[in-house]
């Protein structure tokens, strides 16, 4: 039977795998490492793992000669490290802090897990060589793992058991504002998160509009009023003369020149101090809200929200331009 190699590869890609970097040291003392997603467990007793390497790989000779290797299961934020070790013809260990393991093999830091192995067997498997290693030492950090699926990096998210409704409780009606409605979920999450920050805003006598302006200046100072108005457009807010005047009166910013679209504003030292305090408060609120999330779930949530923002951004249609109170 004839099998289309591309279709076969695509079918295999539907199986989600972890991503590993396997390292060793050749007989000349040079560090060698490759990215591989062919890692798997073989046995618990004795503790055996396996991975495979293409016969065409430039690193094959080093692994065929070595008696030890280390398998690093990458964490969710180590996709760049995976790419670094997937390239040919450069020093893959450049600028990396490494430690030394058994037989001086190089060890990478901050991985989800790491296994130091003694080679037990080598087998030829088609166009690959299969390496079976007996685990001598291992570490497990608890970091969320990096996942590879369908030819792309992904993140693993834990699935909670399906909730059941007690027999004596009437289920919520299936309406447009049920608990699974995205607008309801986003709105409620925003409201509850912002409650804590609003208390901090009240302490400084700031409105939400004022906080938006100060936070934008905290990222990049010395903006024109027209620039600030454009950046706030997605919120439905406008940069009004009264808002800028109130922030100036509270010694949070300086207005350079008369009110107008091209007038520039900068943070004062007092304003910068307010921004730092509020950013710290916001970070504490975020940490509390996501304390039950692992790193992968946090990254996935933020990526999903960015995707929603991109999909719903009205672009130039909402960028209204600067307008003073006199324009109304």
C-alpha positions in Angstrom: 0.0 0.0 0.0 1.3 3.5 -0.9 1.2 6.1 1.8 1.5 9.8 1.1 4.4 11.0 3.4 2.9 14.5 3.8 -0.6 13.2 4.7 1.0 10.7 7.0 3.0 13.4 8.8 -0.2 15.6 9.1 -2.1 12.7 10.6 0.7 12.1 13.1 0.6 15.8 14.0 -2.8 15.4 15.5 -1.2 13.6 18.4 -0.1 16.3 20.9 3.4 15.8 22.3 5.7 17.5 24.7 8.8 19.2 23.5 12.3 18.1 24.7 15.9 19.1 24.3 18.3 16.2 24.5 21.9 17.0 25.4 25.2 15.1 25.6 28.9 15.6 25.2 31.0 14.1 22.4 34.4 12.5 22.8 36.1 15.7 22.1 34.4 17.5 25.0 32.0 19.5 22.8 28.4 20.0 24.1 25.7 18.7 21.7 22.0 19.2 21.9 18.9 18.7 19.7 15.2 19.5 20.0 13.0 16.3 19.9 9.4 15.6 20.5 9.8 11.8 20.2 10.3 11.3 23.9 8.3 8.6 25.7 8.4 6.5 28.9 9.1 2.8 28.6 9.2 1.3 32.1 8.9 2.3 35.7 10.9 -0.6 37.0 13.6 -0.3 35.9 13.1 3.4 35.0 13.5 3.5 31.2 12.8 6.3 28.7 13.3 6.5 24.9 13.6 9.1 22.2 14.7 9.0 18.5 17.0 10.9 16.3 17.0 11.1 12.5 19.9 9.2 10.8 20.5 12.4 8.7 21.1 14.5 11.8 24.6 16.1 12.2 24.4 15.3 15.9 23.9 11.5 15.4 27.5 10.6 15.7 27.9 12.3 19.1 24.9 10.4 20.5 26.0 7.1 19.1 29.4 7.5 20.9 28.1 8.9 24.2 27.2 6.7 27.2 25.0 9.4 28.9 22.4 11.9 27.8 20.0 14.3 29.4 16.4 14.8 28.4 14.9 18.2 29.2 11.1 18.5 29.0 10.6 22.2 28.2 8.4 24.6 30.1 5.5 26.5 28.4 7.7 29.7 28.1 10.7 27.9 26.5 9.6 27.8 22.9 12.5 30.2 21.9 14.9 27.7 23.5 13.3 24.9 21.5 13.9 26.9 18.3 17.5 27.6 19.2 18.3 23.9 19.5 16.3 23.0 16.4 18.7 25.0 14.2 21.8 23.7 12.4 25.3 25.2 12.2 25.6 27.4 15.2 26.6 27.3 18.9 23.3 26.2 20.4 24.6 26.7 24.0 25.7 30.4 23.4 24.7 32.7 26.2 23.1 29.9 28.2 23.8 29.2 31.8 24.4 25.5 32.1 25.4 23.1 34.9 27.1 19.8 34.5 25.6 16.4 35.2 26.7 12.8 35.0 29.8 12.3 32.8 29.9 16.1 32.4 26.8 16.3 30.2 25.3 19.8 29.9 22.1 20.5 31.8 19.7 23.3 31.0 17.7 25.3 33.7 14.1 26.1 34.4 12.6 23.1 32.5 9.4 21.3 33.5 11.4 18.2 34.1 14.9 16.8 33.5 16.2 13.2 33.3 19.8 12.2 33.3 20.2 8.8 31.6 22.7 6.1 30.9 22.3 4.6 27.4 20.7 1.1 27.7 20.0 0.2 24.1 20.2 1.7 20.6 17.9 0.4 17.9 17.5 1.3 14.2 14.0 2.2 13.4 13.6 3.1 9.7 15.1 6.5 9.1 15.7 7.1 12.8 17.8 5.6 15.6 15.9 4.9 18.8 17.8 5.6 22.1 16.7 3.9 25.3 18.1 5.3 28.5 17.9 4.1 32.1 17.2 7.1 34.3 19.9 7.7 36.9 18.7 11.1 38.3 15.7 13.3 37.6 14.1 16.7 38.7 10.6 17.9 38.4 9.9 21.6 38.7 6.1 21.7 38.4 6.2 24.2 35.5 3.6 23.8 32.8 5.0 22.0 29.8 5.4 23.2 26.2 3.2 21.2 23.8 3.6 20.6 20.1 0.4 19.9 18.0 -0.4 20.1 14.4 3.0 21.6 13.5 2.7 24.4 16.0 3.6 25.1 19.7 0.7 25.0 22.1 0.1 25.0 25.8 -1.5 22.4 28.0 -4.5 23.3 30.1 -6.0 21.1 32.9 -9.6 20.1 32.4 -11.7 20.2 35.5 -14.3 17.5 36.1 -17.7 18.4 34.7 -19.8 20.1 37.4 -23.1 18.4 38.3 -26.2 20.2 39.5 -27.6 18.8 42.8 -31.1 17.3 42.4 -32.7 19.8 44.7 -31.3 22.8 42.8 -33.1 24.4 39.8 -30.5 24.8 37.0 -30.0 28.3 35.6 -32.2 29.0 32.6 -30.4 28.7 29.2 -30.6 32.4 28.2 -28.3 34.8 26.4 -26.9 35.9 29.8 -26.2 32.4 31.1 -22.9 31.7 32.7 -21.4 30.4 29.4 -22.1 33.7 27.5 -18.7 35.2 26.7 -19.8 38.9 27.1 -21.2 38.1 30.5 -18.1 36.2 31.6 -15.7 39.0 30.4 -17.9 41.7 31.9 -18.2 40.1 35.3 -14.5 39.3 35.4 -13.6 42.9 34.5 -16.0 44.3 37.1 -14.7 42.0 39.9 -11.0 42.6 39.0 -11.5 46.4 38.8 -13.2 46.6 42.2 -9.8 46.3 44.0 -8.1 48.8 41.6 -11.0 51.3 41.9 -10.4 51.5 45.7 -6.8 52.4 44.9 -7.9 55.0 42.4 -10.2 56.6 45.0 -7.3 56.8 47.4 -5.5 59.0 44.9 -8.6 60.9 43.8 -8.4 59.5 40.3 -11.2 58.7 37.8 -10.9 55.7 35.5 -10.2 58.1 32.6 -7.5 59.7 34.6 -5.9 56.4 35.3 -6.0 55.4 31.6 -4.1 58.7 30.7 -1.5 58.2 33.4 -0.9 54.6 32.6 -0.3 55.5 28.9 2.2 58.2 29.9 3.8 55.7 32.2 4.6 53.5 29.2 5.7 56.3 26.9 5.8 59.9 28.3 5.6 63.2 26.4 2.6 62.4 24.2 0.3 64.8 22.4 -3.4 65.1 23.4 -4.3 63.8 20.0 -2.1 60.7 20.6 -3.7 60.0 23.9 -7.2 60.4 22.5 -6.4 57.9 19.7 -5.0 55.4 22.2 -8.1 55.7 24.5 -10.6 55.4 21.6 -11.1 51.7 22.1 -12.5 52.3 25.6 -15.1 54.8 24.3 -13.4 57.5 26.4 -12.2 61.0 25.1 -9.4 63.2 26.3 -11.2 66.3 27.4 -9.8 69.6 28.5 -11.4 69.2 32.0 -9.7 65.8 32.5 -6.2 67.1 31.6 -6.8 70.2 33.8 -7.8 68.0 36.8 -4.7 65.9 36.4 -2.5 69.0 36.1 -4.1 70.5 39.2 -3.4 67.3 41.2 0.3 67.6 40.2 0.2 64.4 38.2 1.2 65.8 34.8 2.4 69.0 33.1 0.7 70.5 30.1 3.1 72.1 27.6 1.4 74.9 25.7 -2.3 75.8 25.4 -5.0 73.2 25.1 -5.1 71.7 21.6 -4.5 68.4 19.7 -0.8 69.0 19.4 -0.2 70.1 23.0 2.1 67.7 24.8 1.8 66.3 28.4 4.4 64.7 30.6 4.3 63.0 34.0 5.5 64.9 37.0 7.5 63.0 39.7 4.4 62.8 41.8 2.5 61.4 38.8 5.2 58.8 38.1 5.0 57.7 41.7 1.2 57.3 41.4 1.6 55.2 38.3 4.2 52.9 40.0 2.0 52.4 43.0 -1.1 51.6 40.9 0.8 49.3 38.6 2.0 47.4 41.7 -1.5 47.3 43.1 -2.8 46.0 39.7 -0.2 43.3 39.6 -1.1 42.1 43.1 -4.8 42.0 42.1 -3.8 39.9 39.0 -1.7 37.5 41.0 -4.5 37.0 43.5 -7.0 36.3 40.7 -4.8 33.8 39.0 -3.3 32.1 42.0 -4.9 28.8 41.1 -3.5 29.0 37.5 -0.3 27.4 36.4 2.0 29.3 34.1 0.6 27.7 31.0 -3.0 28.6 31.9 -2.0 32.2 32.5 -0.3 32.4 29.1 -3.2 30.7 27.4 -5.7 33.1 29.0 -3.8 36.2 27.9 -3.3 34.9 24.4 -7.1 34.1 24.1 -7.9 37.6 25.3 -5.5 39.1 22.7 -7.1 37.1 20.0 -10.5 38.4 21.0 -9.2 42.0 21.0 -7.8 41.6 17.5 -11.0 40.0 16.2 -13.2 42.8 17.6 -11.0 45.8 17.1 -12.8 48.3 14.9 -9.6 49.9 13.8 -9.7 53.3 12.4 -13.5 53.6 12.8 -13.2 54.2 16.5 -10.1 56.4 16.4 -12.0 59.7 16.6 -9.2 62.2 17.1 -8.8 64.9 19.8 -11.9 66.9 20.8 -12.1 69.6 23.5 -15.2 70.2 25.6 -15.9 73.2 23.4 -16.6 71.0 20.4 -19.8 69.6 22.0 
